[in-house]
Amino acid sequence: MAQWQQNMQTIVLWLDLVLFLFPSLLLLEG
């Protein structure tokens, strides 16, 4: 159960990072 929670936390962290970086990359490209 703890392993699943850890995986979920990692996924959320990556998702947050992607959502934060993606607009920045688009702004740089544009």
N, CA, C and O atoms as a Tripos MOL2 file, in Angstrom:
@<TRIPOS>MOLECULE
protein
  120   119    30     0     0
PROTEIN
NO_CHARGES

@<TRIPOS>ATOM
      1 N           0.8310   -1.2030    0.0000 N.3       1 MET1
      2 CA          0.0000    0.0000    0.0000 C.3       1 MET1
      3 C           0.8670    1.2540    0.0000 C.2       1 MET1
      4 O           0.5810    2.2260   -0.7000 O.2       1 MET1
      5 N           1.9270    1.2120    0.7960 N.am      2 ALA2
      6 CA          2.8320    2.3560    0.8690 C.3       2 ALA2
      7 C           3.5260    2.5870   -0.4800 C.2       2 ALA2
      8 O           3.7720    3.7180   -0.8990 O.2       2 ALA2
      9 N           3.8300    1.4560   -1.1410 N.am      3 GLN3
     10 CA          4.4930    1.5380   -2.4450 C.3       3 GLN3
     11 C           3.6030    2.2600   -3.4510 C.2       3 GLN3
     12 O           4.0810    3.0970   -4.2160 O.2       3 GLN3
     13 N           2.3170    1.9400   -3.4520 N.am      4 TRP4
     14 CA          1.3610    2.5760   -4.3690 C.3       4 TRP4
     15 C           1.2620    4.0660   -4.0820 C.2       4 TRP4
     16 O           1.1970    4.8830   -5.0010 O.2       4 TRP4
     17 N           1.2520    4.4140   -2.7870 N.am      5 GLN5
     18 CA          1.1720    5.8230   -2.4010 C.3       5 GLN5
     19 C           2.4020    6.5750   -2.8870 C.2       5 GLN5
     20 O           2.3090    7.7120   -3.3500 O.2       5 GLN5
     21 N           3.5490    5.9290   -2.7750 N.am      6 GLN6
     22 CA          4.7980    6.5510   -3.2120 C.3       6 GLN6
     23 C           4.7840    6.7670   -4.7230 C.2       6 GLN6
     24 O           5.2080    7.8120   -5.2150 O.2       6 GLN6
     25 N           4.2910    5.7670   -5.4530 N.am      7 ASN7
     26 CA          4.1960    5.8840   -6.9060 C.3       7 ASN7
     27 C           3.2570    7.0170   -7.2930 C.2       7 ASN7
     28 O           3.5540    7.7960   -8.1990 O.2       7 ASN7
     29 N           2.1280    7.1030   -6.6070 N.am      8 MET8
     30 CA          1.1370    8.1400   -6.8800 C.3       8 MET8
     31 C           1.7460    9.5150   -6.6490 C.2       8 MET8
     32 O           1.5350   10.4360   -7.4380 O.2       8 MET8
     33 N           2.4970    9.6480   -5.5710 N.am      9 GLN9
     34 CA          3.1340   10.9170   -5.2370 C.3       9 GLN9
     35 C           4.1250   11.3180   -6.3270 C.2       9 GLN9
     36 O           4.2030   12.4870   -6.7060 O.2       9 GLN9
     37 N           4.8810   10.3370   -6.8280 N.am     10 THR10
     38 CA          5.8600   10.5940   -7.8810 C.3      10 THR10
     39 C           5.1710   11.0390   -9.1640 C.2      10 THR10
     40 O           5.6240   11.9680   -9.8330 O.2      10 THR10
     41 N           4.0630   10.3610   -9.5050 N.am     11 ILE11
     42 CA          3.3140   10.7130  -10.7100 C.3      11 ILE11
     43 C           2.7710   12.1310  -10.6050 C.2      11 ILE11
     44 O           2.8700   12.9070  -11.5550 O.2      11 ILE11
     45 N           2.2040   12.4690   -9.4680 N.am     12 VAL12
     46 CA          1.6630   13.8130   -9.2470 C.3      12 VAL12
     47 C           2.7720   14.8530   -9.3530 C.2      12 VAL12
     48 O           2.5730   15.9260   -9.9210 O.2      12 VAL12
     49 N           3.9320   14.5310   -8.8050 N.am     13 LEU13
     50 CA          5.0640   15.4500   -8.8560 C.3      13 LEU13
     51 C           5.5040   15.7020  -10.2910 C.2      13 LEU13
     52 O           5.7480   16.8450  -10.6780 O.2      13 LEU13
     53 N           5.6060   14.6360  -11.0800 N.am     14 TRP14
     54 CA          5.9890   14.7700  -12.4850 C.3      14 TRP14
     55 C           4.9400   15.5340  -13.2730 C.2      14 TRP14
     56 O           5.2730   16.3640  -14.1180 O.2      14 TRP14
     57 N           3.6670   15.2530  -12.9960 N.am     15 LEU15
     58 CA          2.5720   15.9300  -13.6780 C.3      15 LEU15
     59 C           2.6320   17.4280  -13.3930 C.2      15 LEU15
     60 O           2.4720   18.2450  -14.2990 O.2      15 LEU15
     61 N           2.8630   17.7800  -12.1390 N.am     16 ASP16
     62 CA          2.9790   19.1770  -11.7450 C.3      16 ASP16
     63 C           4.1430   19.8380  -12.4780 C.2      16 ASP16
     64 O           4.0260   20.9610  -12.9690 O.2      16 ASP16
     65 N           5.2730   19.1210  -12.5450 N.am     17 LEU17
     66 CA          6.4560   19.6390  -13.2160 C.3      17 LEU17
     67 C           6.1940   19.8730  -14.7020 C.2      17 LEU17
     68 O           6.5620   20.9110  -15.2520 O.2      17 LEU17
     69 N           5.5530   18.8930  -15.3440 N.am     18 VAL18
     70 CA          5.2400   18.9980  -16.7770 C.3      18 VAL18
     71 C           4.2930   20.1610  -17.0430 C.2      18 VAL18
     72 O           4.5020   20.9440  -17.9690 O.2      18 VAL18
     73 N           3.2510   20.2660  -16.2260 N.am     19 LEU19
     74 CA          2.2770   21.3490  -16.4000 C.3      19 LEU19
     75 C           2.9260   22.7050  -16.1920 C.2      19 LEU19
     76 O           2.4970   23.6960  -16.7820 O.2      19 LEU19
     77 N           3.9620   22.7590  -15.3570 N.am     20 PHE20
     78 CA          4.6680   24.0070  -15.1050 C.3      20 PHE20
     79 C           5.6510   24.3310  -16.2350 C.2      20 PHE20
     80 O           5.7670   25.4840  -16.6510 O.2      20 PHE20
     81 N           6.3550   23.3110  -16.7270 N.am     21 LEU21
     82 CA          7.3790   23.5220  -17.7450 C.3      21 LEU21
     83 C           6.8300   23.6550  -19.1550 C.2      21 LEU21
     84 O           7.3950   24.3760  -19.9770 O.2      21 LEU21
     85 N           5.7230   22.9610  -19.4420 N.am     22 PHE22
     86 CA          5.1750   22.9530  -20.8010 C.3      22 PHE22
     87 C           4.8480   24.3550  -21.3230 C.2      22 PHE22
     88 O           5.2650   24.6930  -22.4310 O.2      22 PHE22
     89 N           4.1130   25.1900  -20.5640 N.am     23 PRO23
     90 CA          3.8340   26.5550  -21.0200 C.3      23 PRO23
     91 C           5.1160   27.3590  -21.2040 C.2      23 PRO23
     92 O           5.2020   28.1860  -22.1110 O.2      23 PRO23
     93 N           6.0970   27.1280  -20.3650 N.am     24 SER24
     94 CA          7.3780   27.8320  -20.4810 C.3      24 SER24
     95 C           8.0680   27.4790  -21.7890 C.2      24 SER24
     96 O           8.6220   28.3450  -22.4660 O.2      24 SER24
     97 N           8.0290   26.1860  -22.1400 N.am     25 LEU25
     98 CA          8.6270   25.7450  -23.4040 C.3      25 LEU25
     99 C           7.8860   26.3460  -24.5900 C.2      25 LEU25
    100 O           8.5070   26.7470  -25.5750 O.2      25 LEU25
    101 N           6.5670   26.4100  -24.5000 N.am     26 LEU26
    102 CA          5.7690   27.0000  -25.5710 C.3      26 LEU26
    103 C           6.1060   28.4790  -25.7220 C.2      26 LEU26
    104 O           6.2010   28.9880  -26.8390 O.2      26 LEU26
    105 N           6.2840   29.1610  -24.6040 N.am     27 LEU27
    106 CA          6.6420   30.5820  -24.6470 C.3      27 LEU27
    107 C           8.0190   30.7720  -25.2700 C.2      27 LEU27
    108 O           8.2360   31.7160  -26.0300 O.2      27 LEU27
    109 N           8.9440   29.8790  -24.9500 N.am     28 LEU28
    110 CA         10.2910   29.9680  -25.5170 C.3      28 LEU28
    111 C          10.2640   29.7120  -27.0200 C.2      28 LEU28
    112 O          10.9470   30.3850  -27.7910 O.2      28 LEU28
    113 N           9.4640   28.7270  -27.4210 N.am     29 GLU29
    114 CA          9.3550   28.3940  -28.8510 C.3      29 GLU29
    115 C           8.6900   29.5390  -29.6130 C.2      29 GLU29
    116 O           9.1110   29.8960  -30.7130 O.2      29 GLU29
    117 N           7.6420   30.1080  -29.0090 N.am     30 GLY30
    118 CA          6.9070   31.1900  -29.6510 C.3      30 GLY30
    119 C           7.6830   32.4590  -29.5000 C.2      30 GLY30
    120 O           7.2470   33.5100  -29.9700 O.2      30 GLY30
@<TRIPOS>BOND
     1     1     2 1
     2     2     3 1
     3     3     4 2
     4     3     5 am
     5     5     6 1
     6     6     7 1
     7     7     8 2
     8     7     9 am
     9     9    10 1
    10    10    11 1
    11    11    12 2
    12    11    13 am
    13    13    14 1
    14    14    15 1
    15    15    16 2
    16    15    17 am
    17    17    18 1
    18    18    19 1
    19    19    20 2
    20    19    21 am
    21    21    22 1
    22    22    23 1
    23    23    24 2
    24    23    25 am
    25    25    26 1
    26    26    27 1
    27    27    28 2
    28    27    29 am
    29    29    30 1
    30    30    31 1
    31    31    32 2
    32    31    33 am
    33    33    34 1
    34    34    35 1
    35    35    36 2
    36    35    37 am
    37    37    38 1
    38    38    39 1
    39    39    40 2
    40    39    41 am
    41    41    42 1
    42    42    43 1
    43    43    44 2
    44    43    45 am
    45    45    46 1
    46    46    47 1
    47    47    48 2
    48    47    49 am
    49    49    50 1
    50    50    51 1
    51    51    52 2
    52    51    53 am
    53    53    54 1
    54    54    55 1
    55    55    56 2
    56    55    57 am
    57    57    58 1
    58    58    59 1
    59    59    60 2
    60    59    61 am
    61    61    62 1
    62    62    63 1
    63    63    64 2
    64    63    65 am
    65    65    66 1
    66    66    67 1
    67    67    68 2
    68    67    69 am
    69    69    70 1
    70    70    71 1
    71    71    72 2
    72    71    73 am
    73    73    74 1
    74    74    75 1
    75    75    76 2
    76    75    77 am
    77    77    78 1
    78    78    79 1
    79    79    80 2
    80    79    81 am
    81    81    82 1
    82    82    83 1
    83    83    84 2
    84    83    85 am
    85    85    86 1
    86    86    87 1
    87    87    88 2
    88    87    89 am
    89    89    90 1
    90    90    91 1
    91    91    92 2
    92    91    93 am
    93    93    94 1
    94    94    95 1
    95    95    96 2
    96    95    97 am
    97    97    98 1
    98    98    99 1
    99    99   100 2
   100    99   101 am
   101   101   102 1
   102   102   103 1
   103   103   104 2
   104   103   105 am
   105   105   106 1
   106   106   107 1
   107   107   108 2
   108   107   109 am
   109   109   110 1
   110   110   111 1
   111   111   112 2
   112   111   113 am
   113   113   114 1
   114   114   115 1
   115   115   116 2
   116   115   117 am
   117   117   118 1
   118   118   119 1
   119   119   120 2
@<TRIPOS>SUBSTRUCTURE
     1 MET1         2 RESIDUE 1 A MET
     2 ALA2         6 RESIDUE 1 A ALA
     3 GLN3        10 RESIDUE 1 A GLN
     4 TRP4        14 RESIDUE 1 A TRP
     5 GLN5        18 RESIDUE 1 A GLN
     6 GLN6        22 RESIDUE 1 A GLN
     7 ASN7        26 RESIDUE 1 A ASN
     8 MET8        30 RESIDUE 1 A MET
     9 GLN9        34 RESIDUE 1 A GLN
    10 THR10       38 RESIDUE 1 A THR
    11 ILE11       42 RESIDUE 1 A ILE
    12 VAL12       46 RESIDUE 1 A VAL
    13 LEU13       50 RESIDUE 1 A LEU
    14 TRP14       54 RESIDUE 1 A TRP
    15 LEU15       58 RESIDUE 1 A LEU
    16 ASP16       62 RESIDUE 1 A ASP
    17 LEU17       66 RESIDUE 1 A LEU
    18 VAL18       70 RESIDUE 1 A VAL
    19 LEU19       74 RESIDUE 1 A LEU
    20 PHE20       78 RESIDUE 1 A PHE
    21 LEU21       82 RESIDUE 1 A LEU
    22 PHE22       86 RESIDUE 1 A PHE
    23 PRO23       90 RESIDUE 1 A PRO
    24 SER24       94 RESIDUE 1 A SER
    25 LEU25       98 RESIDUE 1 A LEU
    26 LEU26      102 RESIDUE 1 A LEU
    27 LEU27      106 RESIDUE 1 A LEU
    28 LEU28      110 RESIDUE 1 A LEU
    29 GLU29      114 RESIDUE 1 A GLU
    30 GLY30      118 RESIDUE 1 A GLY
